[in-house]
């Protein structure tokens, strides 16, 4: 072994190995403790693990299991626990979430380069900046539907900051009200609506055709993620469109 020892191995490998070793050691310990009680002990251990898995799944979905009833079953599931059901449950949760976190780490390592290529010293408004941070975190750790929703929120905040109702939107409305679509509103300007602000910014030449289309695509995909299909699989493209529009809006007033 060289001076670096195990340090030469990748970080993710070290983390995964430590978690695997812990899980195996714990399983072996619980099996020994349960075996001291004979066949009944193994049945109690199996019942505990089944109940703990149900609780983890139920918490993650907030549906499908009665938490109080399940906890009561866990507490009474066996003598092998040595009156430590909550401690064992916490260990079980750590392992389950640890394995899930390792999968998220794998995703984050791959996706880091995707966002690295989009990195730029951009300065959105404070509200949009807070959402933009969540865009990055959601994308890195594989929460694609949430990422798309956050992208929509970023642009809506930025358009609300940049497009003033009684200025650009009013000018746009004077034109839009003469169109077939505009007449449907019967004199009620949709000033506060996101899509109207996008069109108003385009009409005022604050953004070009491609930026308008990108902003509208983010808006529609965000709506779909909330109302129709959360797993649309378009997260990276939506992130790209979001920063494209942010950069276009940043040029306003330069």
Buried (B, 14 or more C-beta within 10 A) or exposed (E): EEEEEEEEEEEEEEBBEEBBEBBEEBEEEBEEBBEEBEEEBBBBBEBBBBBBEBBBEBEEEEEEBEEEEBBEBBBEBBEBBEEEBEEBBEBBBBBBBBEEBBEBBEBBEEBEEBBEEBEEEBEBBEBBBBBBEBBBBBBBBBBBBBBBBBBBBBBBBBBBBBBBBEEBBEEBBEEBBEEEEBEEEEEEBBBEEBBBBBBBBBBBEBBEEEBBBBBBBBBEBBBBBEEEEBEBEBBBBBBBBBBBBBBBBBEBEE
